[in-house]
């Protein structure tokens, strides 16, 4: 059941969707203002900028019509902001959050303390009281990640924190292989759940041509997101696609760039610096998809992938902070999704609405029978390599010339949920993980920052 505040936000979001369907999506000024005059989360995250290809894939893969697809994206933006506020309110008792419903119009927040239920409901969400905090589950998963480095995990290839079941879930070919890994990590059974699987994930390599980039003499991957590092232009992609020093050519086989850094396994991240013939743009795979930011989507949110083999496909975010074992080793910190992918899609873009999510890592299945795909989140790539995501030219509010307000907030910085900054003499707490963009100053973006 929806509660007052989130229902009001969703109603505004649905109204926004109605305007978009009526043909007003070309102007941000057509979006209805919030009752307080501040930008809504949907306005801040520019859900109106979702490209036609993504909307069409949402309709096909999630069984929606266009109005529902637009409303769902707007609701998910509002849910992210509400989650950030409620996480700060419940503190150490926080045990995760997720959206549900055809339109993502139900937000559930879990807590270990029954005393938090009233505050969660007052904040607009359903409340669930559980046994384990998210920090406790994340700590257990970290022990499992460390154990995987010295323990064979190919028979237990996937594990993740599942906030819906409040467990550290291990997917395994056999239950004993999962129990063996848990024993090696000294993780108790009270925190865990074992799920039998036949899944054997793999990096999505391919040697076929297509709208892609090529590494060395012929292997193919997909561009993730265009980035800059100072004046240098390039793109983020998967680490398993190439090593530092490997050269690339574009889909036209014209010299393109060189891998500057690459990590795989452990993580699955890399970036390529391109030569002067290539220009970074805020687009996905040459379509009209404009990237407006990198705010992390909540569990249950819709997410779409664009790759050079299979094009656009959509599904939902199943779990954050997952670990998956490929033949080459274990990759931690990836996001597990219900989106399909095939060889050659590796490195390609995962996006939710207009918000960049990550680059395709690997998975199982295919786009005929369906499958599971994992992506390396984009924000750690940006943070680790000092990259700036190429986005549309302005944030939700044009700051004009704000002068020098002073403070610690800085555009280009990746902020984690819970981080604090100062700006204009005030202190703000980050509500959702994102890379700060010009025009996204804390006073302009209540969906991302809460004044303390």
C-alpha positions as CSV (number, residue, x, y, z in Angstrom):
1,X,0.0,0.0,0.0
2,X,1.3,3.4,-0.9
3,X,1.5,6.1,1.8
4,X,0.8,9.8,1.5
5,X,4.2,11.3,0.5
6,X,5.3,8.7,-2.0
7,X,1.8,8.6,-3.5
8,X,1.8,12.3,-4.0
9,X,5.2,12.1,-5.7
10,X,4.0,9.3,-7.9
11,X,0.9,11.3,-8.8
12,X,3.1,14.1,-9.9
13,X,5.3,11.7,-11.8
14,X,2.3,10.2,-13.5
15,X,1.1,13.7,-14.5
16,X,4.6,14.2,-15.9
17,X,4.2,11.0,-17.9
18,X,0.8,12.2,-19.2
19,X,2.3,15.4,-20.4
20,X,5.1,13.5,-22.2
21,X,2.5,11.3,-23.9
22,X,0.7,14.4,-25.0
23,X,3.8,15.5,-26.9
24,X,5.5,17.9,-24.5
25,X,8.6,15.8,-23.9
26,X,10.8,18.2,-25.8
27,X,10.8,20.8,-23.1
28,X,11.8,20.4,-19.5
29,X,9.7,23.5,-18.7
30,X,6.6,21.5,-19.5
31,X,7.1,19.3,-16.4
32,X,4.8,20.2,-13.5
33,X,6.6,21.9,-10.7
34,X,6.5,20.4,-7.2
35,X,4.3,22.0,-4.6
36,X,7.3,23.5,-2.8
37,X,8.7,24.9,-6.1
38,X,11.8,22.7,-5.9
39,X,12.6,20.3,-8.7
40,X,11.0,16.9,-8.3
41,X,13.3,13.8,-8.4
42,X,11.9,13.0,-11.9
43,X,12.9,16.5,-13.1
44,X,16.3,16.3,-11.4
45,X,17.1,12.9,-13.1
46,X,15.5,14.0,-16.4
47,X,13.3,10.9,-16.8
48,X,11.7,12.9,-19.7
49,X,15.1,12.4,-21.5
50,X,14.6,8.6,-21.8
51,X,15.2,7.8,-25.5
52,X,12.6,6.2,-27.8
53,X,14.7,3.0,-28.2
54,X,14.8,2.5,-24.4
55,X,11.0,3.2,-24.0
56,X,10.3,0.8,-26.8
57,X,12.4,-1.9,-25.2
58,X,10.7,-1.3,-21.8
59,X,7.3,-1.7,-23.5
60,X,8.4,-5.0,-25.2
61,X,10.3,-6.6,-22.3
62,X,8.1,-5.5,-19.3
63,X,4.7,-5.6,-21.0
64,X,4.0,-1.8,-20.7
65,X,2.5,0.8,-22.9
66,X,4.3,4.1,-23.5
67,X,2.4,6.0,-20.8
68,X,3.2,3.2,-18.3
69,X,6.9,3.1,-19.3
70,X,7.2,6.9,-18.8
71,X,5.3,6.8,-15.5
72,X,7.5,3.9,-14.2
73,X,10.7,5.8,-14.8
74,X,9.4,8.8,-13.0
75,X,8.2,6.7,-10.1
76,X,11.6,5.1,-9.8
77,X,13.2,8.4,-9.6
78,X,10.9,9.5,-6.8
79,X,11.5,6.2,-5.0
80,X,15.3,6.7,-5.0
81,X,15.0,10.1,-3.4
82,X,12.5,8.8,-0.8
83,X,14.8,5.9,0.0
84,X,17.8,8.2,0.6
85,X,15.8,10.3,3.1
86,X,14.5,7.2,4.9
87,X,17.9,5.6,5.0
88,X,19.3,8.6,6.8
89,X,16.3,8.6,9.2
90,X,16.6,5.0,10.3
91,X,20.4,5.0,10.4
92,X,22.2,1.7,11.4
93,X,18.8,-0.1,11.4
94,X,18.4,0.3,7.7
95,X,18.1,-3.1,5.9
96,X,17.5,-2.1,2.3
97,X,14.7,-0.9,0.0
98,X,13.0,-1.9,-3.2
99,X,10.3,-0.9,-5.6
100,X,7.5,-3.1,-6.9
101,X,4.3,-3.0,-8.9
102,X,3.8,-2.7,-12.7
103,X,4.5,1.1,-12.4
104,X,7.1,0.8,-9.6
105,X,4.6,2.7,-7.5
106,X,5.2,0.8,-4.2
107,X,8.3,1.5,-2.2
108,X,9.3,-0.8,0.6
109,X,11.9,0.0,3.2
110,X,13.3,-2.6,5.6
111,X,14.5,-2.0,9.2
112,X,15.7,-4.1,12.1
113,X,13.9,-1.8,14.6
114,X,10.1,-1.9,15.0
115,X,10.3,1.6,16.3
116,X,11.2,2.8,12.8
117,X,7.9,1.6,11.2
118,X,6.0,4.8,12.0
119,X,8.8,7.1,10.5
120,X,9.0,4.9,7.4
121,X,5.3,5.0,6.8
122,X,5.3,8.8,7.4
123,X,8.0,9.1,4.8
124,X,5.8,7.4,2.2
125,X,6.9,3.8,2.1
126,X,5.7,0.4,3.3
127,X,7.8,-0.8,6.2
128,X,9.1,-4.4,6.8
129,X,10.9,-5.4,10.1
130,X,13.7,-7.9,9.5
131,X,16.5,-9.6,11.4
132,X,19.6,-8.3,9.7
133,X,20.8,-4.8,8.8
134,X,22.2,-4.1,5.4
135,X,25.5,-3.3,7.0
136,X,25.6,-6.8,8.6
137,X,24.7,-8.5,5.3
138,X,27.3,-6.4,3.4
139,X,30.0,-7.3,6.0
140,X,29.2,-11.0,5.6
141,X,29.4,-10.7,1.8
142,X,32.8,-9.0,2.1
143,X,34.0,-12.0,4.0
144,X,32.7,-14.2,1.3
145,X,34.4,-12.1,-1.4
146,X,37.7,-12.5,0.5
147,X,37.3,-16.2,0.9
148,X,36.6,-16.6,-2.9
149,X,40.1,-15.5,-3.6
150,X,41.5,-18.6,-2.0
151,X,38.6,-21.1,-2.4
152,X,37.3,-22.6,-5.6
153,X,33.9,-21.1,-6.5
154,X,33.1,-22.3,-10.0
155,X,30.4,-24.6,-8.5
156,X,29.0,-21.7,-6.5
157,X,29.4,-18.9,-9.1
158,X,27.1,-16.2,-7.8
159,X,26.4,-14.5,-4.5
160,X,24.7,-11.3,-3.5
161,X,22.8,-9.5,-0.7
162,X,19.1,-9.9,-1.4
163,X,17.2,-7.2,0.4
164,X,13.8,-8.7,-0.3
165,X,14.7,-11.9,1.6
166,X,17.1,-10.2,4.0
167,X,19.8,-12.8,3.3
168,X,23.2,-13.3,1.8
169,X,22.2,-15.6,-1.1
170,X,24.5,-18.0,-2.7
171,X,23.6,-19.6,-6.1
172,X,25.3,-22.9,-6.5
173,X,25.4,-26.0,-8.7
174,X,25.3,-28.1,-5.5
175,X,24.3,-27.1,-2.0
176,X,27.5,-28.5,-0.5
177,X,29.6,-26.3,-2.7
178,X,27.8,-23.3,-1.3
179,X,28.1,-24.5,2.3
180,X,31.9,-25.1,1.7
181,X,32.3,-21.6,0.6
182,X,30.3,-20.2,3.5
183,X,32.4,-22.2,6.0
184,X,35.6,-20.9,4.4
185,X,34.3,-17.4,4.9
186,X,33.1,-18.1,8.5
187,X,29.6,-16.9,7.6
188,X,26.8,-18.3,9.7
189,X,23.7,-20.0,8.2
190,X,21.4,-17.5,10.0
191,X,22.4,-14.9,7.5
192,X,22.3,-17.0,4.3
193,X,20.2,-18.7,1.7
194,X,21.3,-21.3,-0.8
195,X,19.6,-21.4,-4.2
196,X,20.3,-24.2,-6.7
197,X,21.2,-23.1,-10.2
198,X,22.6,-24.4,-13.4
199,X,23.9,-21.0,-14.3
200,X,27.6,-20.8,-15.4
201,X,28.2,-17.1,-16.2
202,X,30.8,-16.1,-18.7
203,X,32.2,-12.8,-20.0
204,X,30.4,-11.9,-23.2
205,X,33.2,-12.0,-25.7
206,X,32.7,-12.4,-29.5
207,X,34.6,-12.1,-32.7
208,X,31.8,-11.0,-35.0
209,X,31.5,-7.6,-36.6
210,X,28.9,-5.0,-35.8
211,X,28.3,-1.5,-34.4
212,X,31.1,-1.9,-31.9
213,X,34.8,-1.4,-31.3
214,X,37.5,-3.9,-31.9
215,X,40.5,-4.8,-29.8
216,X,43.8,-5.7,-31.4
217,X,43.5,-7.9,-34.4
218,X,39.8,-8.7,-34.1
219,X,38.0,-9.4,-30.8
220,X,34.9,-7.2,-30.3
221,X,33.2,-5.5,-27.4
222,X,30.7,-2.6,-27.0
223,X,31.4,1.0,-25.9
224,X,29.9,1.7,-22.5
225,X,29.7,5.4,-21.8
226,X,31.7,8.3,-23.3
227,X,33.9,10.1,-20.7
228,X,36.5,12.8,-20.3
229,X,39.6,13.1,-18.2
230,X,40.6,16.7,-18.3
231,X,40.8,17.5,-22.1
232,X,41.3,13.8,-23.0
233,X,38.2,12.1,-24.4
234,X,37.4,8.4,-24.3
235,X,34.9,5.8,-23.0
236,X,34.3,3.4,-20.1
237,X,34.0,-0.3,-20.9
238,X,34.5,-3.8,-19.4
239,X,37.9,-4.8,-18.1
240,X,37.8,-8.2,-19.7
241,X,37.6,-6.6,-23.1
242,X,41.2,-5.5,-23.1
243,X,44.3,-4.8,-21.0
244,X,46.2,-1.6,-20.5
245,X,48.1,-0.8,-23.7
246,X,45.7,-2.7,-26.0
247,X,44.7,-0.7,-29.1
248,X,41.2,-0.3,-30.4
249,X,39.5,0.5,-33.7
250,X,36.0,1.7,-34.2
251,X,33.1,-0.1,-35.8
252,X,34.4,1.5,-39.1
253,X,37.8,-0.1,-38.4
254,X,39.4,3.3,-38.1
255,X,42.1,3.7,-35.4
256,X,40.4,4.8,-32.3
257,X,42.4,4.6,-29.0
258,X,44.2,2.7,-26.3
259,X,43.2,1.1,-23.1
260,X,44.6,3.2,-20.3
261,X,43.7,1.0,-17.4
262,X,41.9,-2.3,-16.9
263,X,40.9,-4.6,-14.0
264,X,39.6,-8.1,-14.5
265,X,38.9,-10.3,-12.5
266,X,38.3,-8.7,-9.1
267,X,36.3,-5.9,-10.8
268,X,35.4,-5.7,-14.5
269,X,36.3,-2.1,-15.4
270,X,38.4,-0.3,-18.0
271,X,38.7,2.9,-19.9
272,X,39.9,3.7,-23.4
273,X,41.5,7.1,-24.3
274,X,40.6,8.0,-27.9
275,X,42.5,9.9,-30.5
276,X,41.5,13.4,-31.8
277,X,39.3,11.9,-34.5
278,X,36.8,10.7,-31.9
279,X,34.5,13.0,-29.8
280,X,32.7,12.0,-26.6
281,X,29.0,12.7,-26.7
282,X,26.1,12.1,-24.2
283,X,24.5,9.5,-26.4
284,X,24.1,5.7,-26.3
285,X,25.1,3.7,-29.4
286,X,24.5,6.5,-31.9
287,X,20.8,6.8,-30.9
288,X,19.0,9.8,-29.4
289,X,19.5,8.4,-25.9
290,X,20.9,11.3,-23.9
291,X,22.7,10.6,-20.6
292,X,21.9,13.1,-17.9
293,X,23.7,11.6,-14.9
294,X,24.7,8.5,-13.0
295,X,22.3,8.2,-10.1
296,X,22.1,4.5,-9.0
297,X,18.7,2.8,-9.5
298,X,17.0,1.0,-6.7
299,X,16.4,-2.8,-6.5
300,X,13.3,-3.6,-8.5
301,X,13.8,-0.6,-10.9
302,X,13.6,-1.0,-14.7
303,X,17.0,-1.0,-16.4
304,X,17.9,-1.3,-20.1
305,X,21.0,-2.4,-21.9
306,X,22.3,-1.4,-25.3
307,X,24.9,-3.6,-27.0
308,X,26.4,-4.2,-30.4
309,X,25.1,-7.7,-30.8
310,X,21.5,-7.5,-29.6
311,X,20.6,-3.8,-29.4
312,X,18.2,-2.6,-26.7
313,X,16.8,-5.0,-24.1
314,X,15.3,-4.3,-20.7
315,X,14.5,-5.9,-17.4
316,X,14.8,-5.1,-13.7
317,X,17.6,-4.6,-11.1
318,X,17.5,-7.8,-9.1
319,X,20.4,-7.3,-6.6
320,X,23.1,-4.7,-6.0
321,X,26.6,-5.6,-4.7
322,X,26.6,-9.1,-6.3
323,X,29.6,-11.3,-6.8
324,X,29.9,-13.7,-9.8
325,X,32.6,-16.3,-10.7
326,X,33.7,-16.7,-14.3
327,X,36.3,-19.1,-15.5
328,X,38.9,-16.3,-15.2
329,X,38.0,-15.6,-11.5
330,X,35.5,-13.8,-9.3
331,X,34.2,-10.3,-9.9
332,X,32.7,-8.5,-7.0
333,X,30.4,-5.4,-6.7
334,X,28.5,-6.0,-9.8
335,X,24.7,-5.5,-10.2
336,X,22.5,-8.6,-11.1
337,X,19.7,-8.0,-13.6
338,X,17.0,-9.9,-15.5
339,X,18.2,-8.3,-18.8
340,X,19.4,-10.7,-21.5
341,X,22.7,-10.3,-23.4
342,X,24.9,-12.2,-25.8
343,X,28.6,-12.3,-26.8
344,X,29.8,-8.9,-28.2
345,X,27.5,-7.0,-25.9
346,X,30.3,-6.9,-23.3
347,X,31.2,-3.4,-22.2
348,X,27.9,-1.9,-23.4
349,X,25.7,0.6,-21.7
350,X,23.3,-0.2,-18.9
351,X,20.9,2.8,-18.3
352,X,17.8,3.5,-16.3
353,X,15.8,6.3,-17.8
354,X,18.5,8.9,-18.5
355,X,20.8,7.8,-15.7
356,X,23.9,5.7,-16.6
357,X,24.1,2.6,-14.5
358,X,27.1,0.6,-15.7
359,X,28.9,-1.5,-18.3
360,X,27.9,-5.0,-19.3
361,X,30.1,-7.6,-17.7
362,X,28.8,-11.1,-18.3
363,X,26.0,-13.5,-17.6
364,X,24.1,-16.6,-18.7
365,X,21.3,-17.4,-21.2
366,X,20.6,-15.4,-24.3
367,X,18.1,-13.0,-25.8
368,X,16.0,-15.9,-27.3
369,X,15.4,-17.9,-24.2
370,X,16.1,-15.1,-21.7
371,X,19.0,-14.8,-19.2
372,X,20.7,-13.1,-16.3
373,X,23.3,-10.3,-17.0
374,X,25.7,-8.5,-14.6
375,X,27.0,-5.0,-15.0
376,X,29.9,-3.2,-13.5
377,X,28.5,0.0,-11.9
378,X,29.7,3.1,-13.7
379,X,30.3,5.3,-10.6
380,X,33.3,3.2,-9.3
381,X,34.8,3.4,-12.8
382,X,34.5,7.1,-12.8
383,X,35.9,7.4,-9.3
384,X,38.8,4.9,-9.7
385,X,40.1,6.5,-12.9
386,X,39.2,10.1,-12.3
387,X,36.8,10.2,-15.2
388,X,33.9,12.5,-15.8
389,X,30.8,11.1,-17.4
390,X,29.8,12.9,-20.6
391,X,26.3,14.2,-20.0
392,X,23.8,16.7,-21.4
393,X,25.1,20.3,-21.0
394,X,23.2,21.3,-17.9
395,X,21.5,19.9,-14.8
396,X,17.9,20.3,-13.8
397,X,18.5,23.9,-12.8
398,X,20.6,26.4,-14.7
399,X,22.8,27.9,-12.1
400,X,23.9,30.8,-14.3
401,X,26.9,32.3,-12.6
402,X,26.7,31.3,-9.0
403,X,30.0,32.9,-8.2
404,X,32.0,31.2,-5.5
405,X,29.6,30.0,-2.8
406,X,32.3,28.2,-1.0
407,X,32.2,24.7,0.5
408,X,33.4,21.2,-0.3
409,X,30.9,20.2,-2.9
410,X,32.5,19.8,-6.3
411,X,31.2,18.9,-9.8
412,X,32.8,15.7,-11.1
413,X,33.1,14.0,-7.7
414,X,31.4,10.7,-7.1
415,X,29.4,11.0,-3.9
416,X,28.2,7.9,-2.0
417,X,24.8,7.9,-0.2
418,X,25.4,9.2,3.3
419,X,28.3,11.5,2.4
420,X,28.2,15.1,3.7
421,X,29.3,18.3,1.9
422,X,29.1,22.0,2.6
423,X,27.8,24.5,0.1
424,X,27.0,28.1,0.5
425,X,27.5,27.9,4.3
426,X,25.1,25.0,4.7
427,X,25.7,21.2,5.2
428,X,24.1,18.6,3.0
429,X,23.8,14.8,3.2
430,X,23.9,12.8,0.0
431,X,20.7,10.7,-0.6
432,X,21.7,8.8,-3.7
433,X,25.0,7.7,-5.1
434,X,25.9,9.8,-8.1
435,X,28.6,11.8,-9.9
436,X,27.9,15.5,-9.3
437,X,27.2,17.5,-12.4
438,X,27.2,21.3,-13.1
439,X,23.7,22.5,-12.3
440,X,23.3,19.7,-9.7
441,X,24.4,21.9,-6.7
442,X,22.8,20.7,-3.5
443,X,20.3,23.5,-3.1
444,X,19.0,22.7,-6.7
445,X,18.6,19.0,-6.2
446,X,16.6,17.9,-3.2
447,X,16.3,14.4,-4.8
448,X,20.1,14.0,-4.3
449,X,20.9,16.2,-1.3
450,X,19.2,16.8,2.1
451,X,20.1,19.9,4.1
452,X,21.0,18.9,7.7
